[in-house]
Every structure is written in C-alpha cells, then in structure tokens.
Amino acid sequence: MTDLLLHNARLLDPARGIDEAGYVAVTDGVIAHAGPGVADAATRKAAAQTIDCGGACLAPGLIDMRVKTADPGAEHLEDLTTLLRAAAASGITSLVALPDTKPVIDDASMIDSLSLRATRIGGARLFLYGAATHRIKGKAMAELGLMAEAGAVGFANGSRCIMDSMVMRRVMAYCGMLDKPLVQHCEDHNLTADSEMNESETSTRLGLIGAPAIAEAMIIDRDLHLVRMTGARYHAAHISTAEAVESIRRAKAEGLAVTADTAPPYFLLNELSVSTYDTAFKMAPPLRSEDDRQAIIEGLADGTIDAIASDHIPVDGDAKAQPFGPAQPGASGVDTLLALTLSLVHRGQISMLRAMECLSLAPASILDLDGGALIPGAAADLVLFDADSSWIVRSAEFQSSSRITPFEGLPVQGRVKGCWVGGAPVFTQG
C-alpha cells in the first residue's frame, strides 16, 4: 500500500532536470514512484492518503548546510527544538550545524549526544560538522577520525579561519583519508582584525574600519595550493567577493575537488545597506560592493557557486543593540532561506531548477547526504510550496527564536505549504 500520494503538483527534480506537472508516491518513508504526468490507477487506488497539490511546487526538501546552533551553551537564544521546527516550517528537511557551540563539538561524544537529542525532537533532520581543530582555536587538529565514525558529515572551524598553513595541511590530509569535506571560513584575520564593514569609499565616508575584500580570496588561493598537495575535498563557505568567485572558477576548471556556497545577504544586499548604521546589516563576512554582489549572482547562475545556505546565527538582541562597531555580526536565516532564494528566480537571474539544485541537490552531493532527488528509493524528504505567494518579512512572525534579520519589511514571494521528513508530515500551513 502507498502511504501517501502527492499529485497535481509542479514537480521539481534537479537531479533529473524535471520541471513539469507530476506526482510523488511514498511508501514506508521512501519515494516509491515519482515523475511527470498522473500516477497509474493502481497507485492511486492503493494510496492511504492523497493530497491534491493544486499546482504548487513539489521538490526535494531543502538542505541548509550552514547553521549555527546556540544549543548547547546559549539555549536562551535558541534551542534545538525551536531550530528544527522552524527549519521544517521553512521547507528545510535537513540542516547541518557548525561546531562552535559551548562546549565545542570536537569529540565523538558531542556528536552522539546532539544527534540523539535531535531524533527525539522531530522536525528537520540534524547533521553536524566536527571541529577541524581542538576547541576551534586553529592550533592543533581535533580527533577527526573518531568524529567521522560518530557521524560527522564534514569538518569546519566555525566562523574562524584556520590561519596556520601547517595545521591546515594536516587537517586536509586527514580529511582526504576520511573522504570528508573540509569547510573553510575564508578570511585572513590579520587583514581584517577589528574591522567593522567592507573596506571601500563607503567605509571611509561612514568612519568605520574596513576589511579588504582581498582577505577572502587570499585564504582561498593559499588553500587551493594545499588541495593540490593533499587531494582533499575543499568547500569555501559563504563567499562574498568577486575575487573569491574567480578563484573558485579557476580551481574547478583545473579539476580540483572544490565547492562553494553563499548566503542571501551576499546576492541581495551590498555595503550601502550599512549607511544607516543599522546593526542588523553587520555580517561576517561583511556586505560587499555592488560589483561583488553581481559577481555572486553570476557565480550562482553559471554553477561556480554550488549551494545557497542560510548562514543562520542566533544573535543576542543586547549584542546587536550597540553601536555598529562593537555589535555582534550575524542574523537569522532559516525562516527566509526559500523566499529569498526564489527572488533570484522571480527576477529571471536563475531558473527554478537551479534554485532547487542550490538548496537541495548540491548540498546533498557535497556532504554525501541522502536528498536532493525525487527518485525511487530516496528518503521521502519533501517540500510543497507556492512560489508566487507574497508575504512581508516580519521577524516577529518567525518560527525561529532568532529574530534579527537585515530583510525586515522586505516583500518576498514563496510560502511553504507542507513539509515531510521520511514521509511523515513535520509542517502543514495553517
């Protein structure tokens, strides 16, 4: 018997290049059949539950590959329960958390503990990066092998770049042996120390300390030499500059195992947003120039940038309610990830299938996760959304407990109507 039949949908399968009317049938938590047209009579008759999608978009569940969780250590900002349920309400069926929690996720027991807690909560699936270095201090390699055995999908150093080249070489060598990607925050901290925004004419006019854009590409270029030496899988996180896009483009042309992601602030906003000194616009990396923003969009369109992540960071309101300089960088992201990405589709800058690739298939491929494809045997992690449904970004209405966003008051299109994880409903509109 088919447990669930979703039909009369605009089927979006980036793995097979399908964007047409179709259906998905689910049995025992996995996709039994999926494709264009109408399900056969036997499938329709056998369905225990049938949902008419009314022409809404049905796609693989989103995979958010860069999220910071405040749990453990700062649960007053946001705990796993609110985070995973907010993700489900946003069409995210899997999210991957960074290791810079308190304590740091740098041993197997932390991964075991958080993974077990997440299975008891429901909502989106939780995956974890292990810390690349002990206590994410960048001085000594962490126990990568034990964390990989415990289920770490990759290794990262949180929001800190691994500056020591020898440590980076060792981490890459071990990641290569473990066949796990290394996720790097690309920033030369020696060039960006005490910075407050992007270095430019605008920073001079505003009297703020600037971080030169080249600090991003300098780390990427160094790391690419180490990729050639070690053969590691390297992922550049939340890239924001034209120079970084060009470095990644050259590396891919060379055939290196290199991937990259970006986040909505870097393709929708530029440094002029900082002109009001509103700390909601303080990001890490900072908002860049308009030329950089356009380069990020071009990188997404031509496949140089593989994925889009929310870059969700729960920030204490008191840490934002300060002058721009000392204010903490970061903002909420899970609640707006789909709608902000669809803005590129509505503007004709990328196709709908490309958007779904960036949000599901590419993260699944980079991290070796089950997802991103509507094929028989795949986990029935699904999102149903109305791509044209309009709403206004209002942080007070977020499902997440983290409610600081640079997109406050922005009109957007794209609303989630339903979300399923393993065939089980984890969110239904209304």
Order of alpha helices (4+ residues) and beta strands (2+ residues): beta-beta-beta-alpha-beta-beta-beta-alpha-beta-alpha-beta-alpha-beta-alpha-beta-alpha-beta-alpha-beta-alpha-beta-alpha-beta-alpha-alpha-beta-alpha-alpha-alpha-alpha-beta-beta-beta
